[in-house]
Amino acid sequence: MHVADLPLAPEYVDHFEGAGIEELYPPQVAAVEAGVCDGDNVVAAVPTASGKTFVAELALLTAGGPGLYVCPLRALAREKYEEFDALPGVDAGISTGDYDSAASDLAENDVIVATSEKVDSAIRNGAEWVDDLACVVVDEVHLLGSPGRGPTLEVTLATLRRRTPDVQVVALSATIDNPEDIAAWLDAELVESTWRPVDLRTGVCADGEVRFDDGTDLSVPVDAGDPATDADTEATVDLVRGAIEDGGQALAFVSSRREAEALADRLTEERLAAVAAGRDRGGDGDPDAPVADPERAAAEVAEELRGAGTTGTGERLAESAAWGVAFHHAGLSSDHRALVERAFRERRLAVICATPTLAAGVNVPARRVVVRDQRRYTGEGTEWLPVLEVHQMCGRAGRPHLDPYGEAVLVADDADGREELWNRYVTADPERVESKLRDPAALRTHTLALVATGLAGSQVAVLDALSGTFYASRTANPDLGGAVGDAIASLIDDGMLAAAEAAEAGSGTAKGSAGGDGGTGDAGSGIEATDLGAQVSRQYLTPETGVRIVEGLEAVAGMTDEDVTELTAFEIVCDTPDMVDTYLGNAERAEIYQFARDRSAELTTGMAEATDFEAWLESVKTARILTEWVDGASVEELVEAYRIGPGDLESRIERAEWLLGAADALADVVGVNMPAFASARAKL
């Protein structure tokens, strides 16, 4: 099937053919035959690089109305936005930040790219454009099974289908164990395929040899006799260097930021840009390679990275990049991450050493993927990575039109380890996707949103609204009744909900506003959001965060004006579930403890009052960092003083800006004058 055979306007056909897309891949043909161009719901569970984005474009361009593309990560959203905006005559918009924005300015766009959280926020804030959608494309739909993001994606998609019953839904996923369940939920045709445009072989390296699943093998000469040698790392280095010598690029996945940087340091010793230069000058490299002088290209990348920031982390990155090596993790600034991704796609870098988050992110394929670490630290110990996550890493191997093949290699300690990795990952199917909606915190959040937006006015109505969720579709007799009743009772106790006639009374306090034992009485009796609950939902806060902010405001009401400072404002919002934790090392614990004692008059929680003292001390550290930031400290000073990455500081600043604005709105509801919220936010 050719692009010219599709029901596309001539300008779109010309656009795709100009980009080299003339003949459809088999999974794309299957999607067309399943009705993706006819307004039918389709679930496509296909490997990475098999053409999912083109399937999305077909749906969006033939829908006959505005389209929405939902994806999990901002970097991915930006990439897709640029692709859609380049389509002739298409006005694309993007919405990935400012959680509390109604995003009404997006109404005029042909295609909107947004995260599921942003769409959920838009619904809560009454954005009318959601009712006009003709097509919704959901990328990475297997994230329905994610404990953090899954419930939001699930409820948001269910709500969109409820509000616009005729909307076309196209869900895209990596290969998963039960795509038929998602297809059944969405009343969709299932397109399931293992086809890839570039052949992929996967193997395990142990004892100096890689054995692949196609029966081939590869020698990896590592000197295991040196006790100072980390055999796993040296095997990884050899595998990466081999890919570069063979004319390709490599991705190496490790378990942590520290390991990513350490591996990059080791690979820098290999002078891979020079290896690539020698290969290309010798005429043995890829004839399609766009980089004529890899050493010069790497030097230019290093200078671009220095121009984007001069922290210690950024300088280390630039030093590695000068030799064709980069590391990639959440501690990097967003500018540095974007530069690394773009330079790698342009083949100006030979290798990226990354944490697993890169696997689910932007498009960065490579000739060879090496997964050195298959376990990660969870805070309480180490655990195996999910099969799906490892398969996503492996799926990055092989660049269409550039690589003749792709290779993915898992590194094992020994022969026994080879057997375990082979059975655990190479021959294993990925995990089933199961709903996480029944999680109490998630259910509280979405129950409040349903009531606050007027979609439900009783427990029965909440259950009816949730009947369209993935969870409900997977359970013959959904046992949400008791869980929803518990959520409603808890929200009443926290002053977020009340019996319909008593809702007004619940606007001024976080606790006990219902005036009873927290029960909901008859499941069919009316409930409404209090002023507090409505504002918590509009501001896109979790109920737990709303309760904590109100408790902080109640403490502020008893403090002197002199003691209420910007540190007070930061402490309130940092000590909430919606703020990202900041690691507190043993070496700095005493210093932060002393800081909290010295500034205790400005804090709303006393040391003896903290329910989780360590978590509270971490929030004090974050508050201190933000206070010093608004007082004029530089990124370099804060990164050095508090052992955080520039990306960590970025994320805390962004979240603090959102939470301070939300807290200011709650202060108006509960009648507490707290100008420090606005002043701290203005300085961020």
N, C-alpha and C positions, 0 to 999 in steps of 0.2 A: 504494500500500500504506500502510495506517495503522498506528500503534503498537498500536491495539486489536486488530489482526489477528495480532499476533505471539504466540508461545508464552511470554508473560510473565505473572507473577502480577499480579493487579489492582492491588496497591500500586505496582508498578513502572510500570504503564500510567498510573496517576493521577499519579505523580511526573513522568514525562516530559511528559504533557499539561499539567501545571501549569507546566512550564518552557517551554511553547510548542512542544514537539516533538510534532506530531500526525501529520503525513504524512512518510514517508521520502523522502530524496533518492534520485535514480536510482542512485548508487553503493551506497547502503545497501540498496536493493532487490536489486541484483545480488549483494551479499554474502549476503543472506538466501537468495536462490535458489541460491547456491553452497554453502549448508549451514552458515553460521556459527552458526545456532541449533540445529543437529543434531549438533554435535560434530565436524564435518569441518574439515580444515585449509584455511585460506584465506589467500591473499596479496592484499592490496588496494593497488594502486599508483594513487593518485588525488591530485588537487591539494589544496593546503592549503585548509582551510575547507569541504571537501566532506563532512564528517561522519565522519571516521575514529574519533573518540572514541566515538561512539554505536555503531559497529560493534564496538569493543572491549567496550563495556558489554553488548551483546547476547551476545557469546561468554561473558563472565564470568558473567552472570546465568543463562544456560541450561546451563552446563557440568555442573551436578550435583555439584560439589565445589570445593575451594579453587582459587583462580586467582592467577596471577602476571602483573603488568604490568611489562615491562622497558622502561626508557627511558634515554636517554644522559645527561641533565643533571639535576642536583639541583633546580633551579628548576622544571623541567618535572615532575619527580617529585612535588614538593610540590603543584603545581597539580592533577595527576591524582589524587593521594591525597585532596585535599579534595573533588573531584568524586565519587569512588567512596564516600568515607565519608558523603556526603550522601544516598546511595541508601538507601531505607527498609529497615531490618533488616540492612544490610551492615556488618560490622565490618572496616574497612580498616586495614592497617598499612603503615608505610613504613620502608625500610631503605636509606639512602644514604651513611652515614658509618661511621666506625670499621671500617676495612677488615679488621681481624683478628677481628671479632666473629663468633661462631657463629650469632648471630641466632635462637637456639632459641625466644626469646619470641614469635616471629612465627607459631608453629605453630597458634595458635588463631584466626588471622584468616581471614576469608572471601576477602579480596583483599589481596595483598601488592604494593606498588609498590617497585621497586628498580632500581638501575643494574645493568648486566651485570657490572660488577666486583664488586658486592656479592653477586650471586647466585653468581658464581664462587668468591668467598671463603667463602660459606656451604657450598657443595659441598665445598670443601677441608677445612672444619672440621667436617664430619659432620652438618650440619643435616638432621634427618630429615624436615622439612616438604617438602623438594623431591620426595620419593618419593610424596607424597600429592596432588600437583597434578593437577587435572583439565583445566586450561586454562592455556596460556601465551600471552600477547599480547606481541609485540615491536614497539615503536614505532620509527620511523626505521631500519628494517631495512637500508636502503641503506648504513648505516654499516659493514656488512660490508666495504666497500671502503676503510675508513679505516685508514691504516698503524698508528696508535696503538691504537685501540679495536676494530678489526675482528676480529683474531684471537681476542680474548677473547669477543666476542659469538658468533663462529662456534663455538668449541670449547664454550662454555657451553651453547649451544642444542643442539649435537650430543650433549653429555653428558646433558642433560635428557631428550632423546628416547631415548637408550640406556637410561637408568635407568627411565623410565616410558614404555614403548612406546605406550601407548594415549592419551597426553596429546594434547589438541587444541592445535594451534599456529596462531595467527592473526598474520600479519606485516603491518605497516602501513608504507607508504612514500610518499614523494613520487614523482612521475612519474620513472621511470628508463628507460634504454634496453633493459635485458634482464630485466624482472621475470619472464619465463617461466623463466629459469634458476633464480631463487630458488624459484619455485613447484615446479619439477621436483625440486629438492633436498629440499623439505619435503613432497613428495607432496601438494601442495595445489592447490585450484582457484584460478585466477587471475581476479581482478576488476581490470580495467584500464579507466580512464575519464579523460577530459579535462573532464568536466562540473564546473562550479562553480556555487554558488548565486548568485554575483554575477558578472556579466560582467567580464572583465579585458581591457583593451587595453594593449599594450606598445609603447613607442616609443623613439626616440633623439632627443636634443636636440642640435642643432648650428646655429651661425650664426643664433641667435635664433628657431629654429622646432623644434617637436617633430613628427615624423612617426610616426604610429601604424600598427600592423599591420592595423587595420581600414580603412585608407585615409583617416582623418581627420588633421587637423593642429591645432597649437596654437601661437600666437605667444608667444614669450618675449622681451620687450624688455630687452636687456642692452646697456649702453653699453660697447662694445668699444673706443671711441676713447681711453679713459683708460688710460694704460700702468700705472697703479697698481691697476687693477681685475683681479681674478682672475675671468676670464669664467666658468669652470666653477662657481665658488662663487656668483657673482651669478646665474647661471642657476638654480642650486639654490635660492637664496633666493627668486627669483621664483616658482618652481614650488611651493615650500612655502607661500609667502604666498597664492598663488592657490587652493590647496586649502583653506586656512583661510577665505578670503573666500567660498568656495563652500559652506561649511558642513561641511567635513570635517576630518580630521586628517592628519598626514603623518609618514612615517618617512624619514630621510635617512641613507644608508649611506656611510661613508667608510673610509679604509684603516687608520687608526690612532687610538689614544687621543688623541694631540695634535690630530689633525685633527677628531675628534669634538668636543672642547672648543672648538677655534677656530671651528668652524662654529656651535656653540651661541652663542658670544659674538657672532658676526655676526648671527645670527637674533634675539638679544635686542634688538638695535637696532631691529628691526621692530615691537616691542611687540605680539606676536601675541595676547596675552590681550586687549588692547584692541581689536585687529582682530576677534577672535571676539565680544567684547562688543558692538561696534558692529553686527556682522552680526546677532546674535541680537535686539538691541533694535530693529533695523530690520525684523525680521520676515521676513528673507530666508533665515534659516538652516534647519537641519533641524528640523522640528517635533517630532521624537522626542528632541531633545537633552535630556539629563537635567540639564545645568548651566544654571541660570537666570542666574547672574552669573559669567562666566568669569574676570574679574579677581579677584574675591574667592576663587574656587576655587583659582586659581593661587597667590594669597598664602597660602592655607591649606596647599597642598602645600609651599611654601617653608618654612613653619614646622615642618611635620612632618619635613622633611629635616634642618632644624637640630636638631630634637629627637633625631634618630637619630645625631648625630655632628657634631663641630665642627672637623674637619680643614680644611686649606686647600681640598682637593678638594671636600669636602662643602659648604663655604661657597660656592664657585664654582657648584656645582650648585644650591644654594638660590637664589642670586642670579638664575640663568637661569630657574629654575622660577617665580619671581615674575612673570615675563613669559610664562609658558606654554611655555617651552622647557626641555628636559632633554637631557643626554648620558648615554650608557650604554656602559660597557665593563668589562673584568675588573678594572680598578684601583679601581672603586668598592667600598665595603663591601657585603656581601650585603644588609644592611638597606636601604641606599640604592637598590640595584638593584630590590629588591622593591617599595619605595615608588614608584619611577618607573614600574614596570610596572603596578602597581595603579592609580595615578593616571591613567595613559594610558588604561587600559581603562575607567575611570570618566569619561573625557573631560574631566578637569580639567587636562590638559596638551594643548597643540596639536600639538607635534612632539617627536620623539626623534631626536637625532643619535647614530648608533650605529656600532660596528664590526660586521663581518659575523656575529659569534657570535650576535647577537640573532636573526638570521634562522632559526636552527635551535633556538631556545629556546622561551620561553613564548608564549602566545597574545596577540599585540599587533597586531591588524589595523588598517589605516588606509585612508583614502580614496585617498591617493596615496603611492606609494613612489618615492623618487628615489635612484638609485645613482650617486653622483657619481664614485666611484673604483672602477675594475674591476681594478686591480692592487694587489698588496701586497708589502711588503719581507719577504724570507725570511731575512735575515742575510747572504746572499751576493749579493743583487740583488733585482730585482722580478720577479714572475711574474703571469700572468693568473689571475684567480679561476676555479675550475672552473665549468662551465656549470650544473651542478646547484645549486651554492651561489648563483649569481645568480638562478636560477629560484626558489629558495626565498625570496630577498628579494622578488622580484617577486610571488610568491604571497601575500605579506602584504597586498596591495592589495585592498580591498573587504571591508567588514564586513557579514556577513549581517544582514538586518533593519534595517540602519542606512544603508548606502550604496546608491545606485541603480546604481553601477558602481564599478570599481576601475581605477586607472591606475598603471602602472609606467613610469618614464622613466630611461633610461641617459643620462648626460651625456657628450658627446664634445667633443673640442677643435675639430674642424672637419668639413668635408664628407667628407674621407677617413676621419676617425675614425668618422663616422656609418656609413659603409659597412662598416668593419671590425667595429664593435660589432653592427651588424645581422646580419652573417653569423655572427659568433662566438657571439652570445647569443639574439637575437630569433628567428631561424629555425632555430637549431641544436638538435639533440636532446641531452639530458643524457648524461653519460658512462655507460658500462657499469660495473656493479659487479663487481669482480674480487677474489678472495680475496687477502689479504696474509699468509696463514698460513705461507708458506714463508720468511718473514723469519727469519733465524737466531736473533735474540734472542727473538722470539715463540715459535718452535718449542722453544727451550730451556726457556722458562718453562712451556709447557703440557705438554711431555714430562715434566718433573719433577713437575708436578701430577698427571698421570695415574699415574705410578709411586707417588708419595707417598700418594695416596688409595686405592691398591690396585686401581685400575681396569686397570692393566697391570703385568706382571711380566717382560716381555722386549721386545726390539725388535719382534718379530712382533706382540706384544699391543698395543704402542703404535700400530703401523701399523693394526691392526684397530680400535682405538678411534678413530683419526683417519679411518677409512674413512667415517664418517658426517658428515664436515664438508662444507662448501660447496666447499672446494678439491677434495676427492676427487670430488665429483659433477660437477665441471667438467672433469675430466681422465680420459681413457679409460684411461690406464695411469699412475696417479699416481707421479711420480718423487720420492716422499718418502723412499724407502728410504735412499738415500745421505744425505739431509739429516737424517733421524732418527738414523741411525748416527753422523753427525758430532755431533749434539746430545748423544747419550748419551755419546760419548767425551769431549766437553768437560765434561759434568757429572761424569763419573767423575774426570777430572783435577782438577776443582775440589772434590772431596770431597762432592758432593751425592748421587751414586749410586755403587753398587759391586756386584760380583757378589754374588748372594744370600748365599753363605756368608761373604762378607767385609764385609757391610754394617755390622756393629758396629764394625769397625776404622775406618770412615770418619767417626766421630762427633766427632773432636777437632781436625781441621785442615782448612784450605781447599784445600790443594794436595797432590797426590801420594798421596792416601789409598788409591788403588786398588793401589798398589805395582807398577804396570806402565807400559806405554807409552800408556795411555789408550784402547786399543782395546777393543771389546766382544766380540771373539771370535765365536762362533757367534751369529747373529742370534736364534736361538731360546733361547739360554741365559738363565738367570734373572738379573734385576737387581732391586735393592731400593734404596729411599732410605736413606741414612745418617741418623743422628740429626740431623745438620746439615741435610741436604736436606729431611727431613720438617719440621723447624722453619721453614726458609726458606719452604716451600710453605704451611704453616699461617699464617704471619705475612703472607702475600700479598706477599712480596718477589720481585723478579726475582732470578734466580741471580747476576747481575752485582752487584746491591746486596748480596746475602748475602756474596759474596766480599770486597767492599770493607769491609764491617763487620768480618768476621773478620780481615782484614789490619790494620784499625785496632785491634782487640782484641789482636792479637799485638804491635803496637807499644806498646800500653798496658802489656803485661806487662813491658816493659823500661824503663818510666818510673818515676820516684819518685812516691810517693803525693802529694806536694805539687804536682807538676806536672800531675796528672790532675784537671782541673776540669770545670765544666759547659761551658766553651768547648771542651774536648777532646771531650766527648760530642756537642756540636753539630757540630763539624768533621767527625767521623766520619760522621754521618748526612746532613749537607749535601753531602758529597762522594760522592754516590751517584746513579745514574740515576733513582732513584725520587723524588728531591727536585726541585722546580721550580727552574729556573735563575733567578738574579737578575742583571739587567743591570748590568754594570760599565762606567760611563762613563769616558772618558779623563781627565776632570777629577779623578776620585776614585781612579784607579788607583794613583797614588803613595802616597796616604794608606793604602789597604788593604795595599799592599806593605809599608809601614813598620809597620803594625799586625801583619802576619804575622811580620815580623822581631822586633819587640818581644816577641811572645807565642809565639815559635817553640818554646819548651820545652814548651808546652801542646798543641802540634799533633802529630798522628801522622805527618804527611807533611812532609818537609823540602823547602825550595824547590828544591833540586837534584834531588829525587826525583820530583817531579810529572810524570806522563806528559804531561798537557796543562796547562801552567802557567796559562794564562788561565782555563780552566774551574775549576782548583783555586782560583785567586784569587777567582773568583765565589763559590765555596762558602765561602771564608773570610769574604767579605762577608756572606753569609746567616747564617753562624754568629755573626758579630759582632752582627748585628741581633737575633738571637734571644737572645743572651747579654744584651744591653742590655735587651731586653724583660723577661726574667725578673728582671733587677736593678732593675726599676721604671720604665723609660722609658715614656713615654706614646705612644699611637698618633701623636698630633700631632708629637711630637719625632722619632720615627723616620721618619715620612713626610717631614718637612722635611729631616732630616739625610741621608737616603739616597735621595731622589728615587724613592720607591716609592709606590704607591697603597695606601689602606687595605685594599682587596681583596687586594693582593699579600701584605700582612702577614698577613691572615687565612689565606690558603692556605698560607703557609710555616709558620705556627704549627700548623695542623691536620696538615699532613704531618709536621712534626717530632714531634708527639705520637705519631702512629702509628709512625714510624720509631724513635723512642727506645724505645717499648715492645717493638718487634720486636728491636731491638739488645740490649735487656736479656735477652730470651729466648735469643738466640744466645750471649750471654755465659755463661749457665748451661750451654749445650751444650759450649762449648769450654773451660770451667773457668777463666775470667778474672773476677776480682772487679772490677766496674765500677759502684759505687753512683752515680756521676755521672749515669748514664742515668736512673735512677729519680728522683733529686732534680731534674734539669732538667725531666723530664716533669711532675713534681708542680707545679712553679712555672709551667708554661705555662697 
